[in-house]
């Protein structure tokens, strides 16, 4: 279950304000579901969970079990929407069957050099993911890693160890996969990068790493059904979208996702891409930031509590973390903490969260909390869909196209010009 708690918005957003924008929410909902809003050609993710075939899930699960015997690790090559959701899922769930290394998410020679040193001694399969099939970072990383593989493996084995996830027809990666007969999976045309975690972009590497992709998809399917109703009172996904718009209109220009659970770090990175790239256009958009607590309370905590009052906060909480540690009693009690002996660390962590949410509210930072009852694949699948839909509704309410990213071309044009100058 996913719940949204909004007690600490009191005094910042009045209940009648939420009701007051329900017609804007209705319009966003109709535009999305009737495929008549901006960027409608990229809304295939809306009913994607219910369209994922059980044959694909079985095929990928079997592929993953087969490859587990012949590999020490997996290399996932991709950037942005072809990277963050995979890493977010694996870091959130922990303990993959095979370790996963990442490449193609930066252009650092030092990073790739270190990775190559690790891969020299390992048996590995590469999943190279690029919807356009032409993105600089993954193309260069794949070129280098394929070079290493050509030295390590004969052509037949090399062919078995490369899996491409890309467009059905277009792009250099599709051409390469077809020419060499590499196993390949298709990213649907109507699903953009940052909304693609439930396509083969996510499902292929996650299945190879041993994630329960059936549970993951089932969670997203549940979300698809649960968040279909256009009602800000009973639909937490729409309530979240509407509330962040109301806060933005009151000058709260920055949303900080804060979590007391370090395994949420990359989920927040995924969330930042989703909302930042979807809403940040036409000189509008909430700036998404993230913090991991209590670590960051000892650094950024001061600014949140006392800095410029342009922030609101969204806490990501987990009711029942997978593991916990009990605090022992200590004979000397030198640190004076025997009063929590017998309690668990999560008990203390949750008290720290409760205290922080209250203190930030009192300090002028309105905040909400999204809680997952459990940290498993099903809940994460549900959460991804929750955010995707909230982002689309929120973007439509803001008046932007939440499915394009024209702004990312500006630096690329300049970079290619500089590269060609030599
Ligand atoms: O959301 C997006 O569209 C981007 O972040 C892309 O996912 C990213 O640029 C990678 O693109 P591609 O998959 O085409 O290599």
Boltz pocket constraint, residues with backbone or C-beta under 6 A from the ligand:
constraints:
  - pocket:
      binder: B
      contacts: [[A, 79], [A, 80], [A, 81], [A, 82], [A, 129], [A, 130], [A, 131], [A, 132], [A, 133], [A, 134], [A, 135], [A, 138], [A, 192], [A, 193], [A, 194], [A, 195], [A, 277], [A, 405]]
      max_distance: 6.0
